[in-house]
Amino acid sequence: MNKFFFYSLCALIIYAPIPLGANRIWASSSLEFFIFALFLGHLFFTLKNKQRFLAPSYSVAILAPLSITVLWLVVQMTPGLGTLLGRSFSTLSFDPSLTHIMLLKTLAFTQFAWLVFYYVNTKTLLYKFALTLLISGLFQALYATWLNLNIGMVSPIFYIPYTKEAVGSFIYKNQLANYLALCLSIGIGVLISQLSLTGSSHRVRHKIRDIASIILSTKVLIRLSLIIMIIALILTRSRMGNSAFFLALAAISVFSFFFYNRKPKYLRHLILSFFIVDLILVGAIFGVEKVKQRLMETSLASETRDEVVRDSIPMILEYPVFGTGGGSFYSSFSQYQAQAYSGFYDHAHNDYIQFAVELGLPITFLLGAMVLYCLFISLKTIVKRKTALYQGVSFGCAAAIIHMLLHATVDFSLQSPAIALLFISILSMSIIAANLKRESKRM
């Protein structure tokens, strides 16, 4: 049964982005249903077999902030508290129905993280789970590239019209870009974990043998998968999606060059290949110049995202502690919008601002501290641990977290359930990689 639960978690990772990034109520509800059913099955199975059903103690770093957020959303929905605190409506939330939707999502994410901590409990399972993220990103990349290179073709699923920018099974190109960047980060970490600590012999016979073993190993398949994902990332034409990924990769690479414990022999060569081969050569074929052009043409005069942020600040100042209610930005922002924009904004296009508006500053800082702690733990694992897989996974987690911290300044990727689920999985992996023993005896 343990294998059933583990592979069910892997299946959910791959399924989540397929129905429009789970960014529709029916799609997110189906994801929540599967997670709730899996969690109930976990409770039934462990209690029936008199096993411990709680996640490991080190999971508190993730489960505690998420659980507090769940309780906070319940408080925001509680009738009478709004009137008690001087508001003109019964609840603290401007829109309790939307807060209820966010409550179910957050509860599902918390239970999913619980299950990840419980069932990803050996080195082998951590490796398989990381590969699942890579496979999910590869599937999205292949699907997005295929649709994008077939000009004028509608998607065979949901019949989404053709767009010049790759979107895959998502609706919004920036969300696909974010998803690919997160999967790419983990994939790079897995590949780094498979690098040899020593160089090959100078003898020709030994070099030929080493080259043959590399070609026949999984390294080549992983490297090809990463190239395909980078092609799809470039095809999204996402400015921040591309910029944030390569900036995050550069930042964590520089850190690793100096502080990586027992640095693999060809780590620098691998990292340089992503910038020389993938970004420059492959990018030149698939239009990285178009991304560069979009970056150069970006101006504050043509963008209204900064105005949305500007008009959201008064909401934070008016409700700094309790917020306007989880998920309520969609319905409450219009009351603070100073003027009409060129488009309709149902999100703040800045996750920091949206979380602060909806949940208040205390919960936003709590969730931010959780993310920063996971980044710190990942960097510490790179420096302190000696197990190659744990270090490689931590490299990928650190790059993914830095990417998300950058991308969240201009977009709302965490509002997509598929991306939020993936990111929580990555945060959980960073803690798992830091705490698993070299050879776990469990399972």
PAZAMI-49526 format. One record per residue (C-alpha): residue in one letter; z negated, y negated, x negated. Coordinates in pm, whole numbers, padded with zeros to 5 digits, always signed. Layout:
aZYX;...
end
This chain:
m+00000+00000+00000;n-00065-00237-00288;k+00302-00211-00385;f+00399-00285-00024;f+00200-00610-00023;f+00332-00715-00364;y+00697-00658-00277;s+00644-00826+00060;l+00530-01139-00127;c+00844-01119-00341;a+01060-01081-00029;l+00899-01389+00127;i+00981-01595-00183;i+01348-01501-00154;y+01357-01539+00226;a+01187-01880+00249;p+01481-02104+00143;i+01752-01909+00331;p+01694-02051+00683;l+01771-02417+00592;g+01490-02434+00337;a+01252-02341+00622;n+01278-02711+00708;r+01309-02654+01081;i+01018-02572+01313;w+01163-02232+01408;a+01230-02148+01041;s+00888-02254+00914;s+00727-02074+01210;s+00900-01750+01113;l+00773-01790+00756;e+00421-01858+00879;f+00435-01557+01111;f+00525-01323+00825;i+00250-01466+00602;f-00015-01444+00874;a+00089-01085+00955;l+00078-00992+00586;f-00265-01149+00542;l-00405-00969+00847;g-00260-00645+00709;h-00434-00718+00379;l-00768-00770+00552;f-00730-00454+00762;f-00622-00242+00464;t-00900-00359+00230;l-01178-00336+00488;k-01062+00008+00605;n-01065+00136+00247;k-01389-00048+00166;q-01221-00255-00104;r-01295-00612-00202;f-01072-00838+00009;l-01154-01164-00170;a-00919-01306-00432;p-01045-01319-00795;s-01296-01591-00874;y-01048-01783-01088;s-00838-01844-00775;v-01091-02108-00663;a-00896-02374-00856;i-00613-02335-00601;l-00777-02192-00291;a-01063-02445-00275;p-00845-02761-00258;l-00605-02596-00012;s-00893-02475+00207;i-01051-02821+00206;t-00715-02965+00312;v-00700-02715+00600;l-01047-02822+00716;w-00948-03187+00679;l-00647-03137+00907;v-00879-02978+01165;v-01103-03285+01142;q-00802-03514+01193;m-00717-03324+01513;t-01072-03315+01654;p-01094-03516+01982;g-01345-03799+01991;l-01361-03875+01619;g-01099-04147+01644;t-01291-04332+01915;l-01616-04284+01724;l-01464-04455+01419;g-01323-04744+01616;r-00965-04631+01662;s-00777-04689+01986;f-00705-04318+02035;s-00919-04006+02054;t-00821-03832+01730;l-00799-03955+01373;s-00438-03839+01371;f-00172-04066+01516;d+00016-03756+01630;p-00204-03445+01672;s+00095-03224+01757;l+00256-03294+01417;t-00080-03251+01246;h-00112-02913+01415;i+00224-02811+01266;m+00109-02919+00918;l-00220-02732+00970;l-00035-02405+01031;k+00183-02460+00724;t-00113-02537+00500;l-00309-02241+00631;a-00010-02015+00563;f+00028-02154+00210;t-00343-02096+00145;q-00322-01735+00260;f-00006-01680+00055;a-00180-01809-00259;w-00475-01579-00178;l-00240-01279-00163;v-00061-01380-00484;f-00391-01397-00672;y-00499-01063-00528;y-00183-00860-00582;v-00029-01020-00892;n-00300-00874-01107;t-00134-00708-01407;k+00099-00816-01683;t+00380-00605-01536;l+00339-00750-01187;l+00329-01105-01322;y+00658-01037-01499;k+00813-00895-01182;f+00688-01188-00976;a+00836-01435-01226;l+01166-01244-01210;t+01157-01279-00831;l+01155-01657-00866;l+01447-01629-01107;i+01640-01405-00865;s+01577-01643-00576;g+01708-01936-00781;l+02010-01733-00892;f+02095-01641-00532;q+02075-02006-00426;a+02285-02111-00726;l+02559-01856-00659;y+02569-01939-00288;a+02570-02316-00348;t+02838-02297-00620;w+03060-02073-00408;l+03041-02312-00113;n+03092-02619-00330;l+03398-02485-00511;n+03564-02383-00182;i+03665-02731-00068;g+03649-02783+00307;m+03469-02457+00378;v+03177-02449+00622;s+02883-02228+00534;p+02902-01878+00686;i+02536-01912+00791;f+02452-02195+01035;y+02804-02339+00985;i+02696-02638+00777;p+02997-02868+00704;y+03130-02891+00349;t+02983-03162+00127;k+03090-03277-00217;e+02738-03214-00342;a+02606-02857-00357;v+02334-02789-00099;g+02323-02409-00079;s+02117-02292+00218;f+01932-02624+00219;i+02045-02928+00416;y+01956-03187+00153;k+02103-03175-00199;n+01787-03308-00368;q+01582-03025-00224;l+01824-02765-00362;a+01809-02946-00698;n+01429-02934-00694;y+01424-02566-00598;l+01669-02476-00875;a+01475-02678-01133;l+01152-02494-01049;c+01322-02154-01070;l+01499-02256-01391;s+01169-02352-01551;i+01016-02012-01478;g+01335-01835-01590;i+01328-02018-01923;g+00964-01921-01965;v+01045-01554-01904;l+01329-01570-02157;i+01103-01731-02417;s+00849-01452-02367;q+01115-01200-02475;l+01202-01373-02802;s+01107-01194-03120;l+00829-01334-03336;t+01021-01251-03654;g+01380-01303-03761;s+01628-01026-03825;s+01690-00872-04165;h+01954-01027-04391;r+02133-00693-04418;v+02459-00680-04219;r+02378-00341-04069;h+02047-00467-03936;k+02203-00785-03797;i+02467-00585-03610;r+02195-00360-03470;d+01988-00662-03358;i+02289-00828-03192;a+02375-00505-03009;s+02018-00465-02885;i+02019-00822-02753;i+02352-00772-02571;l+02222-00453-02407;s+01886-00609-02315;t+01785-00817-02013;k+01791-01133-02226;v+02167-01177-02178;l+02140-01133-01802;i+01858-01386-01783;r+02050-01633-02002;l+02364-01600-01786;s+02150-01650-01475;l+02008-01970-01621;i+02358-02101-01699;i+02467-02035-01339;m+02160-02219-01207;i+02225-02516-01434;i+02586-02528-01308;a+02456-02541-00950;l+02196-02803-01047;i+02470-03024-01190;l+02687-02968-00880;t+02412-03110-00658;r+02482-03449-00825;s+02111-03517-00778;r+02009-03799-01010;m+01638-03731-01028;g+01681-03357-00987;n+01881-03336-01309;s+01694-03610-01494;a+01348-03477-01409;f+01437-03121-01509;f+01577-03207-01852;l+01299-03462-01917;a+01036-03201-01825;l+01206-02940-02042;a+01226-03185-02334;a+00860-03284-02297;i+00720-02932-02287;s+00959-02823-02564;v+00835-03094-02800;f+00478-02993-02719;s+00563-02628-02790;f+00734-02705-03121;f+00399-02832-03250;f+00136-02631-03062;y+00289-02300-02947;n+00063-02019-03067;r+00262-01760-03268;k+00588-01945-03202;p+00892-01714-03152;k+01141-01730-03437;y+01433-01864-03230;l+01244-02086-02985;r+01404-02404-03118;h+01751-02251-03110;l+01705-02147-02748;i+01578-02487-02638;l+01857-02669-02821;s+02111-02441-02652;f+02003-02573-02311;f+02084-02928-02416;i+02395-02857-02626;v+02559-02562-02450;d+02436-02606-02092;l+02401-02981-02050;i+02689-03101-02270;l+02949-02823-02274;v+02891-02656-01936;g+02805-02991-01782;a+03133-03139-01899;i+03323-02867-01714;f+03130-02897-01389;g+03094-03274-01372;v+02776-03391-01539;e+02961-03723-01584;k+02945-03770-01207;v+02567-03740-01222;k+02562-03989-01508;q+02783-04226-01308;r+02550-04205-01008;l+02255-04290-01235;m+02437-04593-01377;e+02539-04715-01032;t+02186-04690-00895;s+02039-05028-00815;l+01739-05150-00623;a+01971-05366-00415;s+02157-05063-00279;e+01849-04841-00240;t+01610-04870+00053;r+01361-04606-00070;d+01160-04874-00251;e+01139-05070+00075;v+01003-04762+00252;v+00735-04733-00015;r+00662-05105+00016;d+00623-05083+00394;s+00404-04773+00363;i+00142-04944+00146;p-00019-05129+00442;m-00074-04793+00614;i-00267-04667+00312;l-00470-04988+00293;e-00557-04974+00663;y-00651-04603+00664;p-00745-04527+00300;v-00998-04251+00370;f-00895-04064+00684;g-00520-04128+00678;t-00293-04139+00981;g-00284-03760+01025;g-00098-03479+00853;g+00273-03484+00936;s+00243-03812+01127;f+00462-04025+00897;y+00762-03938+01115;s+00612-04101+01424;s+00379-04365+01278;f+00593-04536+01014;s+00807-04724+01268;q+00502-04930+01362;y+00482-05068+01007;q+00852-05096+00928;a+00916-05465+00857;q+01291-05451+00921;a+01569-05208+01006;y+01711-05003+00718;s+02057-04865+00666;g+01928-04516+00752;f+01646-04345+00940;y+01347-04242+00730;d+01132-03960+00863;h+00974-03918+00518;a+00850-04167+00259;h+01085-04041-00016;n+00776-04038-00233;d+00536-03745-00195;y+00245-03939-00343;i+00282-04215-00085;q+00336-03973+00206;f+00030-03763+00121;a-00180-04080+00083;v-00056-04216+00417;e-00109-03895+00613;l-00415-03736+00450;g-00591-04035+00296;l-00670-04104-00067;p-00959-03855-00120;i-00753-03548-00023;t-00449-03682-00209;f-00656-03718-00527;l-00801-03371-00474;l-00457-03211-00448;g-00337-03420-00742;a-00632-03300-00950;m-00541-02941-00861;v-00186-02989-00991;l-00299-03165-01309;y-00557-02893-01374;c-00285-02629-01350;l-00075-02828-01597;f-00371-02848-01835;i-00436-02474-01801;s-00068-02398-01872;l-00071-02608-02189;k-00399-02449-02295;t-00250-02101-02246;i+00047-02192-02465;v-00189-02303-02740;k-00466-02042-02713;r-00325-01711-02587;k-00136-01458-02797;t+00034-01249-02526;a+00400-01349-02521;l+00447-01311-02144;y+00146-01524-02056;q+00260-01794-02297;g+00619-01785-02172;v+00518-01799-01806;s+00284-02087-01886;f+00570-02270-02060;g+00775-02234-01742;c+00486-02338-01519;a+00420-02649-01730;a+00786-02751-01720;a+00797-02692-01343;i+00484-02899-01282;i+00608-03190-01495;h+00941-03176-01312;m+00766-03190-00974;l+00541-03477-01085;l+00853-03675-01178;h+01067-03578-00880;a+00790-03650-00631;t+00807-04020-00720;v+01144-04062-00548;d+01171-03774-00301;f+00990-03557-00048;s+01057-03207-00178;l+00704-03086-00103;q+00769-03152+00266;s+01010-02856+00257;p+00810-02537+00330;a+01031-02329+00099;i+00973-02560-00197;a+00603-02601-00118;l+00565-02221-00109;l+00750-02188-00440;f+00543-02461-00605;i+00214-02310-00488;s+00333-01978-00630;i+00397-02148-00964;l+00056-02316-00963;s-00102-01978-00890;m+00096-01817-01173;s-00035-02076-01418;i-00392-01975-01335;i-00312-01602-01337;a-00141-01621-01679;a-00449-01792-01820;n-00697-01537-01684;l-00537-01193-01688;k-00652-00966-01965;r-00404-00826-02214;e-00398-00494-02030;s-00545-00512-01685;k-00687-00182-01556;r-00666-00286-01193;m-00392-00139-00972;
end
